[in-house]
Amino acid sequence: MTDYLLAGVLAYLIGSIPSGLILGKLFWHTDLREHGSHNIGATNAWRTLGKIPGIIVFAADSIKGQAGVLLGLSLVGTPLAAVVGGLMAIVGHSFSFFLRFRGGKGVATSLGVLTMLMGNVTLIVFLLWLAIVCATRYVSLGSVVAGFLVPILAVLFAYPLEYIVFTVIAAILVIVRHRENIKRLMNGTENKI
């Protein structure tokens, strides 16, 4: 049990590293919290700093999710440990210890976890997300729809119960973190990229 706890705590701390904030300040001399949506994630980096910085922040946030899964696998080596590590990385990103428990919305970090656990689901939801974003220019809409679809696909592809439970928790977290975006989408006031 202590190995699970250690994996979870370390994954949370890795997830808590505010990639967008650090990269924005280090390379573009910009504090993302002071611009756009004031969020440290990839979408605000894209809107505020440009396409390439947005992609770099997306990759950095995704790597945090992958690192969480790898921690679980290396310290314990079970599917449950992989899920615990991945989930705690997402929680860390969304509620960063270093930012007084504020953070990003967890989409890129969740995608990083998914790439490690369910490659085929990752490909499907990423292509769906991309199609929605290209068609509507609403990143939030693509993220919410993709988040909602992940648990359904996990069940359809008959993944282990631990993975399915993870997808439900991650989907709820992503959707809850997007509640303001959902309100703006319904009001027609959501920002486009």
C-alpha positions, 0 to 999 in steps of 0.5 A: 500500500505504501508503494501506491501512496508513494506513486500517487504523491510523486505523480501528484507533484509531477502533475503540479508542475505548472508547465505553461506558467514556467514555459511562458515565463522562461521563453516568452516572458509572459505569465499566462495567468495575466492574459486571455482566460488566465489559465495555465493550459495549452489553449490559453498558451495557444491564444496568448502566445501562438500556435507553437507555444501552445503545442509545446505547452500541450506536449509538456502537460501531456508528458506529465500524465505519461510520467504519472502512469510510468511512476505507477508501473515502475513503483508497483507494476499493476493496472491499478497503480498505473491508473492511480499514477495517471489520475494523480498527475491529472489532479496535480495539473488541475489543482497544483500544489505550487499554484495554491491548488489552482491549475489547468483543466486537465485535457492534455494531461488526461490525453497523456494518461490515455496514450499510455493506457488505451492507445486506440481510444486515444486515437479515436478521441483525439481525431474526434476532438480535432474534427470538432475544433477544426469545424467549430474553433471551440477547443472547449466543445471538443474537449467536453465531447471527447471527455464524455466519449472516453468512458463509453469507448473504454467499455466498448473496447472491454478494457479492465475495470480499473481503466474504465473507472479511471476514464469515468473519473477523468471525464467528470474532472474534465467536464467539471473543470469546463463548466464555465466554458459550457455556460459560455457555449450555451450563451454563445459567448465562448472564445474561439481559437 
